[in-house]
Amino acid sequence: MTLPNMHQAEAIPAEARAALDDLLQTGDLFRYTAPSDAPVSLLETEFAAMMGSRFALAVSSCSAALFLSLKALGLPRDARVLIPGFTFAAVPSSAVHADCIPVLCEVGDNYRIDLTDFEAKLDDVHAVIISHMRGHTSDMDAIMTLCDARDIPVIEDAAHSLGTLWHDRKIGTLGKIGCFSFQSYKMINAGEGGILITDDADLVARAVIMSGAYEHNWKKHDVLHAALERWQNQLPLYNLRLSNLSAAVIRPQLPQLPRRIADGLRNHDHVAERLQTSPWIDVPPPLSPETRAPDSIQFNLVGLTDDEVTSVVAAAKTVGMKIQVFGLSSDNARAFWNWQFLPEQVDLPQTRAMLMRACDVRLPVHLPVDTLDAVADAILGAVEAVMGGQKAFGT
Ligand SMILES: Cc1ncc(COP(=O)(O)O)c(C=O)c1O
């Protein structure tokens, strides 16, 4: 069986073409031109309803949503924001952009926040961004208890977690604000785009104004108008709006989400079960309250030297399988030591050790089931070619 193309996107539903055609006919691409029912506004209403949130604000990216969330919290300049040391560079960047100082905490070899380090650093921060990196949910019960006790606001970076559940509650609705991405490698693909959700009228009102609802455009938002009126002319405009073109591409994908989530989990668990048969591979299990919605798989190479890990990556490449080891591929944007723009540098030995052994493989949700074994075979074959099939104990 030949390997599938792991970078092939799923086709955009045909309904999007009709919606785009209408838009192109009218030229009505700006979200605030139409008096009502612009595609961006409809997307916000539909997304909020889907998530069970009071408010949604669609913006140009998840990074923009994170930035606006921090600004909307009204944090003072140089506010300290706790962020897991395993995330994408755009996340600490959003804090730097908002004049905040990212404070990194350790992450364990199950890709989840180390709660001892998290708690140790919590008394010294003004806000927290929980990045559910690659859709792995940290212990949100413990995190929310610790943060609520200190009245520290939690922003959930749910860029990789659209559809993930925690005790049957939707990830992105547990903290004060949840941020999602519509960039191409996410569950919903508009090339670029993002959205934030919250139940807090004042927070969303501030974010709406700063996203670029200048003059009285805020009246086109389904948000408490009293809150919006309060913030009119009080805040800078960062113009991070979403275009109607993107909303037209996103909206027909929302009904596809349950199918994508189910297929993503099926694909992940099939490959994970095969990989677990290797003595050299560990696929960390979900936490018990967590129901995942993965579109990629992560696993650790256990008991290998750096050279052996490099050889596994090379062996996989010879059969066309791309395995990325977060800490070994140069300039990786998910390796915290490459975030040299941070105002405060820190070493995180535990997170570093994890990143040197943690492998990342895309697993698009639309891969047909009969290609999954080819993916697992390619990974297992590469590991076996370097390490053999058995672990030699006691030598
Ligand atoms: C964990 C994580 N958070 C946030 C982002 C930012 O998303 P966007 O590209 O929509 O700005 C990314 C980007 O891939 C990401 O990986």
The ligand as a MOL file (V3000), in Angstrom:
LIG
                    3D

  0  0  0     0  0            999 V3000
M  V30 BEGIN CTAB
M  V30 COUNTS 16 16 0 0 0
M  V30 BEGIN ATOM
M  V30 1 C -1.1710 26.0650 19.1190 0
M  V30 2 C -1.4160 27.2000 18.2010 0
M  V30 3 N -2.0250 28.2940 18.6650 0
M  V30 4 C -2.2810 29.3610 17.8700 0
M  V30 5 C -1.9210 29.3680 16.5490 0
M  V30 6 C -2.1890 30.5760 15.7270 0
M  V30 7 O -3.1150 30.3150 14.7340 0
M  V30 8 P -3.2410 31.2760 13.4610 0
M  V30 9 O -2.3430 30.7160 12.4010 0
M  V30 10 O -4.6780 31.1940 13.0840 0
M  V30 11 O -2.8300 32.6330 13.9030 0
M  V30 12 C -1.3060 28.2370 16.0090 0
M  V30 13 C -0.9500 28.1970 14.5750 0
M  V30 14 O -0.8310 27.1770 13.9690 0
M  V30 15 C -1.0370 27.1390 16.8510 0
M  V30 16 O -0.3940 26.0530 16.3800 0
M  V30 END ATOM
M  V30 BEGIN BOND
M  V30 1 1 1 2
M  V30 2 1 2 3
M  V30 3 2 2 15
M  V30 4 2 3 4
M  V30 5 1 4 5
M  V30 6 1 5 6
M  V30 7 2 5 12
M  V30 8 1 6 7
M  V30 9 1 7 8
M  V30 10 2 8 9
M  V30 11 1 8 10
M  V30 12 1 8 11
M  V30 13 1 12 13
M  V30 14 1 12 15
M  V30 15 2 13 14
M  V30 16 1 15 16
M  V30 END BOND
M  V30 END CTAB
M  END
